[in-house]
Amino acid sequence: MLAARKIREKLLLMASHVLEAATEDIVLESGIAKVAGTDREVPISALARAAYHQTHSFKGEIGPGLYDSADYDPAGTFSNACHVAMVTVDAETGRVALEKYVVVEDAGRIINPMIADGQVHGGVAQGIGNALFEEIIYDGHGNIQTATLADYMPPTAREIPPLELHHIETPTDATVTGAKGLGEGGAIGAPAAILNAINDALTPFGVSIDEVPATPQRIRAAIRRQ
């Protein structure tokens, strides 16, 4: 956005030369630059071509090319979300099945809805893996025993239920776009929601799981101890 603003200023200056008008009277819209309140206009594509091939006609006020760059490093933002997991637990096998998963996320202004949804979906999938499957196990000498996918179990599409996702957009004044951070939320909220759901299901047994992943072996062992 910051780079686009620079390009906009350059286009206004170029159009003011071509249309012989003040930059404050130039309006950019629908692919054209025009003098406000008149029919005098020039296609932005023509200005772009001139930026590369006719820079000499702008009296040294325009550098060649129509490109720019910008850097941006905000201090940081915090988004908010609510995760709800509905699970069933098989008391005999300890197996946990995710029946439904709902997320309501407020990450400020959503710039690209598809990417925003993908960030939440990916984060929740990672959180489900953290809650139910993925575990690094070491032996007594510090050697990793779960070093391959034969022993380390990430979730697959079969283990991830359809996610019901809702966005609330509360723009922040901490960034130039009004957007907040988004990617981490799914991975942070999912393990807590899932373990709380498991413990709710295990309430009749007086059992509470307080470590991840909540594997069938851990759940069965906790029920047997109780």
Kinemage of the C-alpha trace (Angstrom):
@kinemage 1
@onewidth
@group {chain A} dominant
@subgroup {mainchain}
@vectorlist {calphas} color= white
{ca met a 1} P 0.000 0.000 0.000
{ca leu a 2} L 2.835 2.410 0.834
{ca ala a 3} L 4.532 1.647 -2.498
{ca ala a 4} L 1.209 2.117 -4.328
{ca arg a 5} L 0.827 5.540 -2.744
{ca lys a 6} L 4.216 6.518 -4.167
{ca ile a 7} L 3.154 5.292 -7.614
{ca arg a 8} L -0.068 7.276 -7.297
{ca glu a 9} L 1.870 10.481 -6.620
{ca lys a 10} L 4.045 9.797 -9.649
{ca leu a 11} L 0.994 9.213 -11.857
{ca leu a 12} L -0.601 12.438 -10.672
{ca leu a 13} L 2.559 14.386 -11.464
{ca met a 14} L 2.866 12.809 -14.923
{ca ala a 15} L -0.814 13.444 -15.672
{ca ser a 16} L -0.456 17.065 -14.623
{ca his a 17} L 2.261 17.509 -17.274
{ca val a 18} L 0.313 15.704 -20.000
{ca leu a 19} L -3.010 17.407 -19.243
{ca glu a 20} L -1.446 20.737 -18.306
{ca ala a 21} L -3.253 20.957 -14.974
{ca ala a 22} L -2.353 21.166 -11.292
{ca thr a 23} L -1.781 17.816 -9.564
{ca glu a 24} L -4.518 18.584 -7.034
{ca asp a 25} L -7.014 18.783 -9.927
{ca ile a 26} L -6.158 15.302 -11.247
{ca val a 27} L -8.401 12.345 -10.414
{ca leu a 28} L -7.401 8.694 -10.946
{ca glu a 29} L -10.288 6.319 -11.573
{ca ser a 30} L -11.302 3.416 -13.820
{ca gly a 31} L -7.937 3.218 -15.551
{ca ile a 32} L -7.727 6.873 -16.498
{ca ala a 33} L -6.306 10.122 -15.147
{ca lys a 34} L -8.551 13.092 -15.750
{ca val a 35} L -8.943 16.729 -14.823
{ca ala a 36} L -11.815 16.941 -12.348
{ca gly a 37} L -14.967 18.504 -13.797
{ca thr a 38} L -13.758 18.299 -17.403
{ca asp a 39} L -13.546 15.764 -20.223
{ca arg a 40} L -9.755 16.032 -20.431
{ca glu a 41} L -8.236 12.647 -19.664
{ca val a 42} L -5.397 10.245 -20.446
{ca pro a 43} L -5.300 6.459 -19.977
{ca ile a 44} L -3.052 5.327 -17.124
{ca ser a 45} L -1.609 2.761 -19.564
{ca ala a 46} L -0.398 5.668 -21.715
{ca leu a 47} L 1.249 7.265 -18.673
{ca ala a 48} L 2.923 3.968 -17.868
{ca arg a 49} L 4.297 3.737 -21.394
{ca ala a 50} L 5.524 7.303 -21.186
{ca ala a 51} L 7.284 6.549 -17.900
{ca tyr a 52} L 9.526 4.110 -19.746
{ca his a 53} L 9.894 5.739 -23.159
{ca gln a 54} L 9.304 9.492 -22.813
{ca thr a 55} L 10.784 10.519 -19.455
{ca his a 56} L 12.596 13.352 -21.225
{ca ser a 57} L 9.255 15.105 -21.723
{ca phe a 58} L 8.683 15.530 -17.976
{ca lys a 59} L 11.463 18.093 -17.528
{ca gly a 60} L 13.515 15.995 -15.151
{ca glu a 61} L 10.717 15.702 -12.558
{ca ile a 62} L 10.063 12.015 -13.291
{ca gly a 63} L 12.550 9.164 -13.080
{ca pro a 64} L 12.300 6.342 -15.616
{ca gly a 65} L 9.936 3.438 -14.968
{ca leu a 66} L 6.698 3.011 -13.070
{ca tyr a 67} L 7.654 0.978 -10.046
{ca asp a 68} L 8.483 1.627 -6.417
{ca ser a 69} L 9.080 -0.167 -3.153
{ca ala a 70} L 8.460 0.436 0.522
{ca asp a 71} L 9.320 -1.128 3.859
{ca tyr a 72} L 6.972 -1.386 6.804
{ca asp a 73} L 7.585 -2.696 10.319
{ca pro a 74} L 4.659 -2.058 12.700
{ca ala a 75} L 5.150 -2.304 16.438
{ca gly a 76} L 2.804 -5.304 16.630
{ca thr a 77} L -0.891 -6.051 16.934
{ca phe a 78} L -3.036 -8.537 18.807
{ca ser a 79} L -6.032 -10.299 17.304
{ca asn a 80} L -8.795 -12.074 19.200
{ca ala a 81} L -10.623 -15.311 18.579
{ca cys a 82} L -13.024 -17.776 20.151
{ca his a 83} L -12.632 -21.517 19.464
{ca val a 84} L -15.290 -24.123 20.221
{ca ala a 85} L -14.619 -27.850 19.791
{ca met a 86} L -17.245 -30.576 20.058
{ca val a 87} L -15.790 -34.050 20.566
{ca thr a 88} L -16.819 -37.583 21.394
{ca val a 89} L -14.536 -39.804 23.456
{ca asp a 90} L -14.701 -43.607 23.288
{ca ala a 91} L -14.193 -44.634 26.905
{ca glu a 92} L -13.119 -48.162 25.933
{ca thr a 93} L -10.462 -47.236 23.358
{ca gly a 94} L -9.644 -43.657 24.363
{ca arg a 95} L -10.219 -42.489 20.793
{ca val a 96} L -11.227 -38.854 20.343
{ca ala a 97} L -13.392 -37.861 17.371
{ca leu a 98} L -13.818 -34.205 16.442
{ca glu a 99} L -17.489 -33.762 15.609
{ca lys a 100} L -17.565 -30.002 15.011
{ca tyr a 101} L -15.160 -27.075 15.194
{ca val a 102} L -16.182 -23.408 15.184
{ca val a 103} L -13.924 -20.339 15.125
{ca val a 104} L -14.866 -16.673 15.395
{ca glu a 105} L -11.825 -14.530 14.559
{ca asp a 106} L -11.272 -10.779 14.758
{ca ala a 107} L -8.125 -9.892 12.855
{ca gly a 108} L -9.071 -6.353 11.935
{ca arg a 109} L -9.538 -5.516 8.267
{ca ile a 110} L -9.496 -8.655 6.109
{ca ile a 111} L -7.462 -7.761 3.015
{ca asn a 112} L -7.573 -11.131 1.224
{ca pro a 113} L -10.457 -13.298 2.521
{ca met a 114} L -9.191 -16.531 0.966
{ca ile a 115} L -5.713 -16.166 2.471
{ca ala a 116} L -7.219 -15.176 5.833
{ca asp a 117} L -9.394 -18.299 5.856
{ca gly a 118} L -6.406 -20.419 4.861
{ca gln a 119} L -4.322 -19.003 7.717
{ca val a 120} L -6.985 -19.958 10.263
{ca his a 121} L -7.596 -23.376 8.712
{ca gly a 122} L -3.889 -24.167 8.696
{ca gly a 123} L -3.423 -22.944 12.253
{ca val a 124} L -6.344 -25.015 13.543
{ca ala a 125} L -5.001 -28.095 11.745
{ca gln a 126} L -1.657 -27.570 13.494
{ca gly a 127} L -3.473 -27.096 16.809
{ca ile a 128} L -5.398 -30.346 16.313
{ca gly a 129} L -2.109 -32.117 15.668
{ca asn a 130} L -0.679 -30.587 18.836
{ca ala a 131} L -3.731 -31.593 20.884
{ca leu a 132} L -4.225 -35.158 19.691
{ca phe a 133} L -1.352 -36.572 17.667
{ca glu a 134} L 2.058 -34.949 17.446
{ca glu a 135} L 4.674 -35.748 20.091
{ca ile a 136} L 8.467 -35.738 20.169
{ca ile a 137} L 9.741 -38.602 22.341
{ca tyr a 138} L 13.347 -38.978 23.503
{ca asp a 139} L 15.148 -41.956 24.965
{ca gly a 140} L 17.276 -41.793 28.107
{ca his a 141} L 20.276 -40.588 26.100
{ca gly a 142} L 18.414 -37.689 24.450
{ca asn a 143} L 17.934 -39.386 21.076
{ca ile a 144} L 14.680 -38.584 19.279
{ca gln a 145} L 12.534 -41.693 18.916
{ca thr a 146} L 9.904 -40.067 16.683
{ca ala a 147} L 12.165 -38.896 13.892
{ca thr a 148} L 10.120 -40.111 10.909
{ca leu a 149} L 6.471 -40.152 9.877
{ca ala a 150} L 6.404 -43.851 10.809
{ca asp a 151} L 6.477 -42.773 14.473
{ca tyr a 152} L 5.530 -39.084 14.487
{ca met a 153} L 1.843 -38.660 13.637
{ca pro a 154} L 0.625 -35.401 12.093
{ca pro a 155} L -3.095 -35.186 11.333
{ca thr a 156} L -4.324 -35.801 7.806
{ca ala a 157} L -7.406 -34.497 6.012
{ca arg a 158} L -9.280 -37.456 7.522
{ca glu a 159} L -8.730 -36.174 11.059
{ca ile a 160} L -9.618 -32.524 10.355
{ca pro a 161} L -13.366 -31.858 10.464
{ca pro a 162} L -15.009 -29.180 8.321
{ca leu a 163} L -14.276 -25.875 10.047
{ca glu a 164} L -17.004 -23.309 10.596
{ca leu a 165} L -15.252 -19.944 10.432
{ca his a 166} L -16.638 -16.464 11.048
{ca his a 167} L -14.809 -13.129 10.835
{ca ile a 168} L -15.465 -9.991 12.852
{ca glu a 169} L -13.614 -6.987 11.425
{ca thr a 170} L -12.541 -4.401 13.999
{ca pro a 171} L -9.850 -2.295 12.281
{ca thr a 172} L -6.868 -1.361 14.434
{ca asp a 173} L -5.141 2.002 14.434
{ca ala a 174} L -1.804 0.265 15.095
{ca thr a 175} L -1.223 -0.533 11.389
{ca val a 176} L -1.592 1.461 8.187
{ca thr a 177} L -4.031 -1.117 6.765
{ca gly a 178} L -6.169 -1.641 9.871
{ca ala a 179} L -5.237 -5.345 9.798
{ca lys a 180} L -4.025 -7.397 12.761
{ca gly a 181} L -1.948 -10.569 13.011
{ca leu a 182} L -3.797 -13.759 12.097
{ca gly a 183} L -1.712 -16.866 11.470
{ca glu a 184} L -0.919 -17.872 15.060
{ca gly a 185} L -4.474 -17.791 16.397
{ca gly a 186} L -5.565 -21.174 15.090
{ca ala a 187} L -2.579 -22.988 16.531
{ca ile a 188} L -2.933 -21.290 19.941
{ca gly a 189} L -6.686 -21.676 20.466
{ca ala a 190} L -7.217 -25.203 19.168
{ca pro a 191} L -5.320 -27.288 21.786
{ca ala a 192} L -7.065 -25.570 24.713
{ca ala a 193} L -10.516 -25.892 23.140
{ca ile a 194} L -9.989 -29.569 22.308
{ca leu a 195} L -8.597 -30.562 25.705
{ca asn a 196} L -11.394 -28.692 27.479
{ca ala a 197} L -13.905 -30.594 25.333
{ca ile a 198} L -12.211 -33.916 26.129
{ca asn a 199} L -12.229 -33.175 29.860
{ca asp a 200} L -15.884 -32.199 29.673
{ca ala a 201} L -16.659 -35.556 28.033
{ca leu a 202} L -14.671 -37.374 30.736
{ca thr a 203} L -16.484 -35.628 33.606
{ca pro a 204} L -18.602 -38.717 34.498
{ca phe a 205} L -15.365 -40.635 35.150
{ca gly a 206} L -13.818 -37.926 37.325
{ca val a 207} L -10.875 -37.819 34.908
{ca ser a 208} L -8.946 -34.782 33.641
{ca ile a 209} L -6.235 -34.805 30.968
{ca asp a 210} L -3.614 -32.116 31.562
{ca glu a 211} L -0.989 -32.847 28.907
{ca val a 212} L -0.770 -32.957 25.136
{ca pro a 213} L -1.183 -34.837 22.988
{ca ala a 214} L -4.265 -36.442 24.521
{ca thr a 215} L -3.583 -39.817 22.937
{ca pro a 216} L -5.912 -42.813 23.295
{ca gln a 217} L -3.276 -44.468 25.494
{ca arg a 218} L -3.200 -41.534 27.921
{ca ile a 219} L -6.978 -41.295 28.088
{ca arg a 220} L -7.409 -45.034 28.675
{ca ala a 221} L -4.693 -45.037 31.340
{ca ala a 222} L -6.331 -42.116 33.154
{ca ile a 223} L -9.733 -43.860 33.163
{ca arg a 224} L -8.193 -47.093 34.430
{ca arg a 225} L -6.351 -45.325 37.225
{ca gln a 226} L -9.561 -43.666 38.323
